[in-house]
Amino acid sequence: MSRSRIGSLGRRLSYWLALQSLAGLVVVCAAVYGATHLGFQARQSEELVQKQVQLRHLLAESSHDGDVATLKHKLDDFFIGHPDMALALTRAADGSEFYRRSSPTPTGDVRVARFALPAPAPEQGSLDAVLALDIREDAALLRRIGLTLAVAALAGALLVSAGGFVLVRLGLRPLRDLVNQTRQLAADTLHRRLDGSAQPEELEPLIAQFNELLGRLELAYAQLEGFNADVAHELCTPLATLIGSTELALRKARDADELREVLGSNLEELQRVASIVHDMLFLSQADRGASARRVPTPSLAALARQVCNYHEAALVDAGLALEIVGDAEGSFDTPLLQRALSNLIGNATRYAQRGSTVRVEITAEAAGEVRLKVVNRGVTIGPDDLPRLFDRFYRGDASRSDADRNHGLGLSIVAAIARMHGGRPLAKSSGGISAIGMSLRGAATDETGLSAPATSSTARTVFPGH
């Protein structure tokens, strides 16, 4: 599934910081502009109200003497020093003009107030007043303030963006240092770890996880190299035997019996090579995620008895008795379980103390888990060897007499079969008693996420040694 390219993290952070800075400065400048505009309007309205009060007071004083000429003279004096104001008084009765100063035309940048005033003489009725305030200077000042705020917002956004770009690059420097450290990693330097001492705490979990991954990769690579060496060693011996015996057979004429003996020996070696190859192929399939083909299995004890019958001759030769304790049912891959049990019993037969009893224990645990163990008495497995029992080609005693027939993949196959059943291998050894086996999930999980639990019953079957 394709994913869209995200791009540079530094550029994205810089862009978003620039947009956020611009948006914040625009909001602040808009708030300042709005507050200034409202302040101008409030001052203009207050000035018009004050002039109305003064005009009413002036007309009230002039109503006592009724001198119109004196009133007009006072009105002229009233507007001295106020070139931005205009006034028009008209008689309400006939609409004739009583007084005019400038042109109170309510067009353009003008604030107009209309109100009624009492006439100087009561018999003249009332006057209609139109008071106009020229606000062009305020409007021009407001435009200059708006332009200044806009330029300040852009300049501030550019300045903050430049600073943010520098800070983002400085902030991402630890990440670039980590990239340089990872460039130095290779297959032969997996022992190195990323240095997180100078890294921010946000990157510490990532560094810790990456170092743990490097540890697992180092271990896996070491195991792979060891596996390759073990494979070469295991295949080298039978191939050398085949080559040597064939060369000897070709040096001089042989009769049919001698050639038959050579071919029989070569066949044994070829079968050993084929067994190693088949086991390696099986482990490879298990590592790729192959799962068990489950079928209902009513009795694991019956399955164990079949495998024990196959090993009866080996048990007799080793002077061992075998008993099966417990039983369980569930859904398992029967051929795989037979193979795993055969490997476990064969391993116990080789290492058990002569005259002792090998015990196959079958236990059904909670949540559908089944534990299958083979217990024998013998030499206690050391704590250093115990975790490696299920490694490929691992032998606790590399000098044992049957190393030519058992190539060290038996317990690895047991671990693989356990994983294919959703379980894990088990190993414990103390006081001369060793228990090696595996845990299994008794049934595959269905679509509802539930699994049928494995059930157990008590059974005891004894195979006596001779």
C-alpha positions as CSV (number, residue, x, y, z in Angstrom):
1,M,0.0,0.0,0.0
2,S,1.5,3.3,-1.1
3,R,1.8,6.2,1.2
4,S,1.9,9.9,0.3
5,R,5.2,11.6,0.9
6,I,5.2,13.8,4.0
7,G,8.2,15.9,3.1
8,S,10.7,17.6,5.3
9,L,9.7,17.8,9.0
10,G,11.8,21.0,9.4
11,R,10.1,22.7,6.5
12,R,6.6,21.7,7.7
13,L,7.3,23.0,11.2
14,S,8.7,26.3,9.8
15,Y,5.7,26.7,7.5
16,W,3.2,26.1,10.3
17,L,5.1,28.4,12.6
18,A,5.1,31.1,10.0
19,L,1.3,30.7,9.4
20,Q,0.6,30.6,13.1
21,S,2.7,33.8,13.6
22,L,1.0,35.6,10.7
23,A,-2.5,34.5,12.0
24,G,-1.6,35.7,15.5
25,L,-0.2,39.0,14.4
26,V,-3.2,39.6,12.1
27,V,-5.6,38.9,14.9
28,V,-3.7,41.3,17.3
29,C,-3.4,44.0,14.6
30,A,-7.1,43.7,13.7
31,A,-8.0,44.0,17.4
32,V,-5.8,47.1,17.7
33,Y,-7.3,48.6,14.6
34,G,-10.8,47.8,15.8
35,A,-10.2,49.3,19.2
36,T,-8.7,52.5,17.6
37,H,-11.7,52.8,15.3
38,L,-14.2,52.4,18.1
39,G,-12.2,54.9,20.1
40,F,-12.4,57.5,17.3
41,Q,-16.2,56.9,17.0
42,A,-16.7,57.3,20.7
43,R,-14.7,60.5,20.8
44,Q,-16.6,61.9,17.8
45,S,-20.0,61.0,19.3
46,E,-19.0,62.6,22.6
47,E,-17.9,65.8,20.9
48,L,-21.2,66.1,19.0
49,V,-23.1,65.5,22.3
50,Q,-21.1,68.2,24.1
51,K,-21.8,70.7,21.2
52,Q,-25.5,69.9,21.4
53,V,-25.5,70.7,25.1
54,Q,-23.6,73.9,24.6
55,L,-26.0,75.0,21.8
56,R,-29.0,74.3,24.0
57,H,-27.4,76.4,26.8
58,L,-26.6,79.2,24.4
59,L,-30.1,79.4,22.9
60,A,-31.6,79.3,26.4
61,E,-29.5,82.3,27.5
62,S,-30.5,84.2,24.3
63,S,-34.2,83.5,24.8
64,H,-34.4,86.1,27.6
65,D,-33.4,89.1,25.6
66,G,-34.8,87.8,22.2
67,D,-32.0,89.6,20.2
68,V,-31.4,87.5,17.1
69,A,-28.4,89.5,16.0
70,T,-26.6,89.0,19.3
71,L,-27.5,85.2,19.1
72,K,-25.9,84.9,15.7
73,H,-22.9,86.7,16.8
74,K,-22.5,84.3,19.8
75,L,-22.9,81.4,17.4
76,D,-20.1,82.7,15.3
77,D,-17.9,83.0,18.3
78,F,-19.0,79.6,19.4
79,F,-17.4,78.0,16.3
80,I,-14.1,79.9,16.5
81,G,-11.4,77.3,16.7
82,H,-13.6,74.5,15.4
83,P,-13.1,74.6,11.6
84,D,-14.1,70.9,11.4
85,M,-17.7,71.6,12.5
86,A,-20.7,73.0,10.6
87,L,-24.2,74.0,11.8
88,A,-27.5,74.8,10.1
89,L,-30.6,76.1,11.9
90,T,-34.0,76.2,10.1
91,R,-37.4,77.2,11.4
92,A,-39.6,74.2,11.9
93,A,-42.7,76.2,11.0
94,D,-41.8,77.3,7.5
95,G,-38.4,75.7,6.8
96,S,-36.7,79.1,6.4
97,E,-33.1,79.3,7.3
98,F,-32.2,80.9,10.7
99,Y,-28.5,80.3,10.8
100,R,-25.8,78.6,8.7
101,R,-22.1,78.1,9.2
102,S,-20.2,76.3,6.5
103,S,-22.0,73.5,4.6
104,P,-23.3,70.7,6.8
105,T,-23.7,68.4,3.9
106,P,-23.9,64.8,5.3
107,T,-21.6,63.3,2.6
108,G,-18.1,62.0,2.7
109,D,-16.2,61.6,6.0
110,V,-18.8,63.6,8.1
111,R,-20.6,62.7,11.3
112,V,-24.1,64.3,11.4
113,A,-26.3,64.9,14.4
114,R,-30.0,66.1,13.9
115,F,-31.9,67.5,16.8
116,A,-34.5,70.2,17.7
117,L,-33.7,73.5,19.6
118,P,-36.1,76.1,21.1
119,A,-36.2,79.3,19.2
120,P,-34.9,82.5,20.8
121,A,-38.5,83.9,20.9
122,P,-41.2,81.6,22.1
123,E,-43.5,82.9,19.3
124,Q,-41.1,81.6,16.7
125,G,-41.6,78.0,17.7
126,S,-38.6,75.6,17.5
127,L,-35.6,75.2,15.3
128,D,-34.3,72.2,13.4
129,A,-30.6,71.8,13.9
130,V,-28.1,69.9,11.7
131,L,-24.7,69.6,13.4
132,A,-21.9,68.1,11.2
133,L,-18.4,67.1,12.2
134,D,-15.7,66.7,9.6
135,I,-13.8,63.4,10.4
136,R,-11.5,63.3,7.4
137,E,-8.5,63.7,9.6
138,D,-9.5,60.9,11.8
139,A,-10.2,58.7,8.8
140,A,-6.8,59.5,7.3
141,L,-5.1,58.8,10.6
142,L,-7.1,55.5,10.9
143,R,-6.0,54.5,7.4
144,R,-2.4,55.2,8.3
145,I,-2.7,53.2,11.5
146,G,-4.2,50.3,9.5
147,L,-1.5,50.4,6.9
148,T,1.2,50.5,9.7
149,L,-0.4,47.5,11.5
150,A,-0.6,45.5,8.2
151,V,3.1,46.2,7.5
152,A,4.0,45.4,11.1
153,A,2.1,42.1,10.9
154,L,3.9,41.0,7.7
155,A,7.3,42.1,9.0
156,G,6.7,40.5,12.3
157,A,5.5,37.2,10.6
158,L,8.7,37.2,8.4
159,L,10.9,37.9,11.4
160,V,9.3,35.2,13.5
161,S,9.4,32.8,10.6
162,A,13.1,33.4,10.1
163,G,13.7,32.9,13.8
164,G,11.5,29.8,13.8
165,F,13.3,28.3,10.9
166,V,16.6,28.7,12.7
167,L,15.1,27.3,16.0
168,V,13.6,24.3,14.1
169,R,17.0,23.5,12.5
170,L,18.7,23.8,15.9
171,G,15.9,21.7,17.5
172,L,16.3,18.9,14.8
173,R,20.1,18.8,15.2
174,P,19.9,15.8,17.6
175,L,17.8,13.9,15.0
176,R,20.5,14.6,12.4
177,D,23.1,13.3,14.9
178,L,21.1,10.1,15.2
179,V,21.0,9.7,11.4
180,N,24.8,10.1,11.3
181,Q,25.1,7.4,14.0
182,T,22.8,5.0,12.1
183,R,24.9,5.6,8.9
184,Q,27.9,4.1,10.7
185,L,26.0,0.8,11.5
186,A,26.7,-2.2,9.4
187,A,26.7,-6.0,9.7
188,D,30.1,-6.0,11.4
189,T,29.3,-3.1,13.7
190,L,26.0,-4.3,15.2
191,H,27.6,-4.3,18.6
192,R,27.5,-0.5,18.6
193,R,24.6,1.3,20.2
194,L,23.1,4.8,19.6
195,D,24.4,7.4,22.1
196,G,21.4,9.0,23.7
197,S,23.2,11.0,26.4
198,A,22.9,14.3,24.5
199,Q,19.4,13.7,23.1
200,P,16.1,15.3,24.3
201,E,13.9,13.2,26.5
202,E,11.3,12.9,23.7
203,L,13.8,10.8,21.7
204,E,14.9,8.6,24.6
205,P,12.2,6.0,24.1
206,L,13.0,5.7,20.4
207,I,16.7,5.4,21.1
208,A,16.0,2.7,23.8
209,Q,13.8,0.7,21.4
210,F,16.3,1.1,18.6
211,N,19.2,-0.1,20.8
212,E,17.0,-3.1,21.9
213,L,16.4,-3.8,18.2
214,L,20.1,-3.7,17.5
215,G,20.7,-6.1,20.3
216,R,18.2,-8.5,18.8
217,L,19.7,-8.1,15.3
218,E,23.2,-8.7,16.7
219,L,22.0,-11.9,18.4
220,A,20.1,-13.0,15.2
221,Y,23.1,-12.3,13.0
222,A,25.4,-14.2,15.4
223,Q,22.9,-17.1,15.4
224,L,22.7,-16.9,11.6
225,E,26.5,-17.0,11.2
226,G,26.7,-19.9,13.7
227,F,23.9,-21.6,11.9
228,N,25.7,-21.3,8.6
229,A,28.9,-22.7,10.2
230,D,27.0,-25.6,11.8
231,V,25.2,-26.4,8.5
232,A,28.6,-26.4,6.7
233,H,30.1,-28.6,9.4
234,E,27.2,-31.1,9.5
235,L,27.1,-31.5,5.7
236,C,30.9,-31.6,5.4
237,T,31.2,-34.8,7.4
238,P,28.9,-37.0,5.4
239,L,30.0,-35.5,2.1
240,A,33.7,-36.2,3.0
241,T,32.7,-39.7,3.9
242,L,30.9,-40.1,0.6
243,I,33.8,-38.7,-1.4
244,G,36.4,-40.8,0.5
245,S,34.5,-44.1,0.2
246,T,33.7,-43.5,-3.5
247,E,37.4,-42.7,-4.3
248,L,38.5,-45.9,-2.5
249,A,35.9,-47.9,-4.4
250,L,37.2,-46.5,-7.7
251,R,40.9,-47.1,-7.1
252,K,40.7,-50.8,-8.0
253,A,38.2,-53.3,-9.2
254,R,35.6,-54.5,-6.7
255,D,33.3,-57.4,-6.7
256,A,29.6,-57.0,-6.3
257,D,29.5,-57.6,-2.6
258,E,32.2,-55.0,-1.9
259,L,30.4,-52.5,-4.2
260,R,27.1,-53.3,-2.5
261,E,28.7,-52.6,0.9
262,V,30.1,-49.2,-0.3
263,L,26.8,-48.2,-1.8
264,G,25.0,-49.2,1.4
265,S,27.4,-47.0,3.4
266,N,27.0,-44.1,1.0
267,L,23.2,-44.5,1.2
268,E,23.3,-44.1,4.9
269,E,25.3,-40.9,4.5
270,L,23.0,-39.6,1.8
271,Q,20.0,-40.3,4.1
272,R,21.7,-38.3,6.8
273,V,22.2,-35.4,4.4
274,A,18.6,-35.6,3.2
275,S,17.4,-35.7,6.9
276,I,19.4,-32.5,7.6
277,V,18.0,-30.8,4.5
278,H,14.5,-31.8,5.3
279,D,14.7,-30.6,8.9
280,M,16.2,-27.3,7.7
281,L,13.4,-26.8,5.2
282,F,10.8,-27.5,7.9
283,L,12.4,-25.0,10.3
284,S,12.5,-22.5,7.4
285,Q,8.8,-22.9,6.8
286,A,8.0,-22.6,10.5
287,D,10.1,-19.4,10.6
288,R,8.1,-18.0,7.7
289,G,4.9,-18.3,9.8
290,A,3.5,-21.7,8.8
291,S,0.7,-22.8,11.1
292,A,-0.5,-26.2,12.3
293,R,-3.2,-28.0,10.5
294,R,-5.5,-28.7,13.4
295,V,-7.9,-31.7,13.6
296,P,-9.9,-32.9,16.6
297,T,-7.7,-35.1,18.8
298,P,-9.7,-36.9,21.4
299,S,-6.7,-38.2,23.4
300,L,-3.1,-37.1,23.5
301,A,-2.2,-40.1,25.7
302,A,-3.3,-42.4,22.9
303,L,-1.1,-40.4,20.5
304,A,1.8,-40.7,23.0
305,R,1.4,-44.4,23.2
306,Q,1.7,-44.8,19.4
307,V,5.0,-42.8,19.5
308,C,6.2,-44.8,22.5
309,N,5.6,-48.1,20.6
310,Y,7.9,-46.8,17.9
311,H,10.7,-46.2,20.5
312,E,10.1,-49.4,22.4
313,A,13.3,-51.1,21.0
314,A,15.5,-48.1,21.8
315,L,14.0,-48.0,25.3
316,V,14.8,-51.6,25.9
317,D,18.3,-51.2,24.6
318,A,18.8,-48.3,27.0
319,G,17.3,-50.2,29.9
320,L,14.6,-47.7,30.5
321,A,10.9,-47.9,31.4
322,L,8.4,-45.3,30.1
323,E,5.1,-44.2,31.5
324,I,2.4,-41.8,30.3
325,V,0.7,-39.6,33.0
326,G,-2.4,-37.5,32.3
327,D,-4.4,-36.9,29.1
328,A,-6.0,-34.1,27.2
329,E,-8.0,-33.5,24.1
330,G,-8.2,-30.6,21.7
331,S,-7.4,-29.6,18.1
332,F,-3.9,-30.3,17.1
333,D,-1.7,-31.2,14.1
334,T,-1.3,-34.9,14.8
335,P,1.7,-35.6,12.6
336,L,3.6,-32.7,14.0
337,L,2.8,-33.7,17.6
338,Q,4.0,-37.2,16.8
339,R,7.2,-35.8,15.4
340,A,7.8,-33.5,18.4
341,L,7.0,-36.4,20.9
342,S,9.4,-38.6,19.0
343,N,12.2,-36.1,19.2
344,L,11.5,-35.5,23.0
345,I,11.4,-39.3,23.8
346,G,14.5,-39.9,21.6
347,N,16.4,-37.1,23.4
348,A,15.4,-38.5,26.8
349,T,16.4,-42.0,25.8
350,R,19.9,-40.9,24.9
351,Y,20.5,-39.0,28.2
352,A,18.4,-40.9,30.8
353,Q,20.1,-42.9,33.5
354,R,20.0,-46.6,32.8
355,G,17.4,-48.4,34.8
356,S,15.3,-45.2,35.4
357,T,11.8,-44.3,34.1
358,V,11.1,-41.8,31.4
359,R,7.7,-40.1,32.1
360,V,5.5,-38.4,29.5
361,E,3.4,-35.8,31.4
362,I,0.2,-34.4,29.7
363,T,-1.5,-31.5,31.6
364,A,-4.4,-29.4,30.5
365,E,-4.1,-25.8,31.8
366,A,-6.5,-22.9,31.9
367,A,-7.5,-21.0,28.7
368,G,-7.1,-24.0,26.4
369,E,-3.4,-24.5,27.0
370,V,-1.9,-28.0,27.1
371,R,1.5,-28.8,28.5
372,L,3.4,-31.8,27.1
373,K,6.6,-32.7,28.9
374,V,9.1,-35.6,28.9
375,V,10.8,-36.1,32.2
376,N,13.9,-38.2,32.7
377,R,16.6,-38.8,35.4
378,G,20.1,-38.1,34.4
379,V,22.8,-35.5,34.5
380,T,21.5,-32.0,35.5
381,I,21.6,-29.6,32.6
382,G,23.7,-26.6,33.5
383,P,22.1,-23.1,33.7
384,D,24.3,-21.9,30.8
385,D,23.1,-24.8,28.5
386,L,19.4,-24.8,29.5
387,P,18.4,-21.6,27.5
388,R,20.3,-23.0,24.4
389,L,18.7,-26.4,24.3
390,F,16.3,-25.3,21.5
391,D,19.0,-23.6,19.3
392,R,19.8,-25.2,16.0
393,F,22.7,-27.7,15.9
394,Y,23.3,-27.2,19.6
395,R,24.7,-30.1,21.5
396,G,25.3,-30.1,25.2
397,D,28.0,-32.7,24.8
398,A,29.6,-32.4,21.3
399,S,31.7,-35.5,21.9
400,R,28.8,-38.0,22.5
401,S,29.0,-41.2,20.6
402,D,25.8,-40.8,18.5
403,A,26.7,-37.3,17.1
404,D,27.0,-38.8,13.7
405,R,23.3,-39.8,13.8
406,N,21.7,-36.9,15.7
407,H,22.6,-33.6,14.1
408,G,21.2,-31.3,16.8
409,L,17.9,-30.1,15.2
410,G,15.5,-32.3,17.1
411,L,14.7,-29.8,19.9
412,S,14.7,-26.9,17.5
413,I,11.9,-28.7,15.6
414,V,10.1,-29.2,18.9
415,A,10.2,-25.5,19.5
416,A,9.0,-24.7,16.0
417,I,6.1,-27.1,16.4
418,A,5.2,-25.5,19.7
419,R,5.1,-22.0,18.0
420,M,3.0,-23.4,15.1
421,H,0.5,-24.4,17.8
422,G,0.6,-20.9,19.4
423,G,2.7,-22.2,22.3
424,R,6.3,-22.2,23.4
425,P,9.1,-24.6,24.4
426,L,9.7,-25.6,28.0
427,A,12.9,-26.7,29.7
428,K,13.7,-27.3,33.4
429,S,16.5,-29.2,35.1
430,S,17.5,-29.6,38.7
431,G,18.6,-32.3,41.1
432,G,19.2,-34.7,38.2
433,I,15.6,-34.5,36.9
434,S,15.2,-32.8,33.5
435,A,11.8,-31.9,32.1
436,I,11.8,-30.8,28.4
437,G,8.6,-30.2,26.4
438,M,6.3,-27.6,25.1
439,S,3.0,-25.8,25.7
440,L,0.3,-25.8,23.1
441,R,-2.9,-24.0,22.4
442,G,-5.6,-26.7,22.4
443,A,-7.7,-25.0,19.7
444,A,-7.4,-22.4,17.0
445,T,-9.1,-19.1,17.7
446,D,-12.4,-18.7,15.8
447,E,-13.9,-15.5,14.3
448,T,-15.4,-14.5,17.6
449,G,-11.9,-14.4,19.2
450,L,-12.8,-17.3,21.5
451,S,-11.2,-20.7,21.6
452,A,-12.6,-24.0,22.9
453,P,-10.7,-25.1,26.0
454,A,-8.8,-28.3,26.0
455,T,-10.1,-30.8,28.5
456,S,-8.0,-33.3,30.6
457,S,-8.5,-36.6,32.2
458,T,-6.2,-38.8,34.3
459,A,-4.5,-41.7,32.6
460,R,-1.4,-43.7,33.4
461,T,0.2,-46.1,31.0
462,V,3.5,-47.9,31.8
463,F,5.9,-49.4,29.3
464,P,8.3,-51.6,31.3
465,G,11.9,-51.9,30.3
466,H,13.5,-55.2,29.8
